[in-house]
């Protein structure tokens, strides 16, 4: 049986329980051998106001440490210059045995953004997509708008966790609690390194 690898990319600024729930649900529903978290290095679509890559990497390591099926890759963190999903998938594909199936785990709303990514047809050729969505979200009509996506995008319904990284950053900036929104170790890291203390939380 071929290996099935989940890939979850993102700025993870900071990583929160919503990311972890989506990754674990995808792992379980799609029988993935492992889920690789890939914090972005210099994200070309979010170039301004992103925390240092090393901080985001360390928070991701802390958050995933208790799950033996989760690993964290430095593939994009150590890459010089802007990072693109298609290049990351090519590198991950080259590291895996022949026949390995890659599943890119992302939010359903992000699937539509594939059209704005570098070489979207190659992204879909290199990896199937697991679209984490809320029950009732009309994924089919969205997928129909993306050429080449038919049969390559699968849905996974996850428990409703209305958590976003931007909200966490804003709460830190205001001095509001973030306990239970992020893993305890991540909350301690944010406090120790005084992240998100600026006026905009970034």
N, C-alpha and C positions, 0 to 999 in steps of 0.2 A: 504494500500500500504506500502510495506516495506521501511525502511529508506535506503538511498543511501549515503554512506560516502566516500568522496575522501581522500586519504592519500598521502601527498607529503613529502617524506623524502629527506634529503640531508645535506651536511655540511653547506650550506648557508653562505659561507665565502668569500664575503658577498652575501646576497640575492640581486637579481637584477630584473629588469623589465621582463626579459625573464622567470623567475620562475613564476612571478605573472600573466603574460599573459597566460602561459600554464595552470595554475591552474584555472583561470577564464573561459578560453575556455572549459576546461574539465567539469567544473561545469555546464556551459550552455548547452553543447552538450549532456551530460549524465544525465541532470536533477538531479544533486547531491544536497542533502540538505545542506551539508556543506563540506568544504575542511579543513582538519586538517594538518597543517604544523608541521613536526616532525624533528627539528634540531638534528643531530647526536650528541651523547655524545662523546664517544671515538671510532671513526670509525675504525674498524679492517682493512679495506682496504686502509685507508689514515691516518696512525698513526703519520706521521711526518709533522711538520710545520703547523698544523691546529690551528687557533686562539682559544683562550679560549672559552669554551662552553657557558659561561654566556654572553659574547659579541655577539656571533652568535645568541643566543636566543633573546637578547634584540633587535638586528637589525631586526630579523624576526617579532617580536611583532610590532615594529615601522612600518615596511613595510606593514603589513596586517591590521593595525588598522582601516583603512577607509572602509574596506569591511565587512559588517555584516555576510557574509557567510563564512568568513575565521576565523579560530581559530589556536592557537599555543599550542602544547603539550610539557610538560617538561618530557615526558615519558623516553626519552633516555638521556636527559641532567642530570637527577637525578639518573640515573642508574649507579651503580659502575661497573667498568670494561668495556671491549669491548661490543659494541652493535651490534646486528644482526637483520636484517629485519624480519626474521621468528619469533623471540621472541617479537618484537614490535607489529607485526600483531596479535599474540596470545593475548597480553595484550589488544590491542584495541578491538579485537573481544569479549573478556570477558566483556568489559565495555558496549557493545551495546546490545540492545534487540534482542531476537531471530528473525532470518530472515533478519537482516540487511546485506546489500550487501556492501562489502568493495571494493574500486577501488584504486589500487596503481598507482599514476601518476608519470611517469618517462620519460626520453628521450628514443626514439626508439633504439638508440645505446646501451643503458643500458640493454635493454631486453635480449640481447645476453649474458650479464654478469650474468644473473640469474643462469646459469650453475656453476658459481664459488661461488655462495652464499651458506651459510649454509642451508641444507635441502631444495633445490630448489623445490622439488615436493610439500613440505608442503607450501612453499611460494605461489605457484600457486593454491593450494587447499584453502588457507585461503582468498585469494584476487584475484579478476580479475585485469588485468593491462590495463591502458590507456597509450598508447605509443604516446607521443607528437612528431610529426615528421614534416618534410617539405614536401610540395607537390612533388610527384615524387619519394619519398623514397620507396624502395621495401621492405615493412614490411613483406609481406607474406613469401618470401623466408627466411627471418630472423627467423620468428616464426616457420617455419618448422624445424629449427635446434634445437629447444628447446622442449624436450619431455614433453608432457602433456600441451603444451601451446595452442593447437588448441581450438578455441572457448573461450579462457580465456584472450586473448590479443586483445584489440580494439585500433584502430588508431584514433588520433585526429590531424588534420592538423592545425597548428598554424601559424600566420604571421611570416615571417622570421625576427628574431631578433638575429643578430650575436653578442650576448653578452655572455661572460663567466666570472665566478668569478675570474679565474686566470688572465684574461685580466684586470679586474677592479683592482685587487691587484697590478699588474704590473704598471698600470697607476698611482696609488697613489704613488708607490715607485719612479716613475719618475717625479712626480709633475704634471702630465697631468690631465686635468679635467675629472670628472666622472659624472658631472651633466647630467641628462636625461638618464644615464645608470642605475642608482639606484634611488629609491625614495629619495626626498630631506631630509627626516628625517634620512635616513640611511647614506647619505653623511655627514650630520652634526655629526652623531654619530662617524663615522670613523675619522673625523677631530678632534673632541673633545678628543677622546681616543687614538689618534695618532696610529691607526692600520695601518698595512702594510707598515711601514716606513723603514723596513729593506732593505738590498741590493737586496733581491729576491722578495720583495713585500709581504713577509709573516710574 
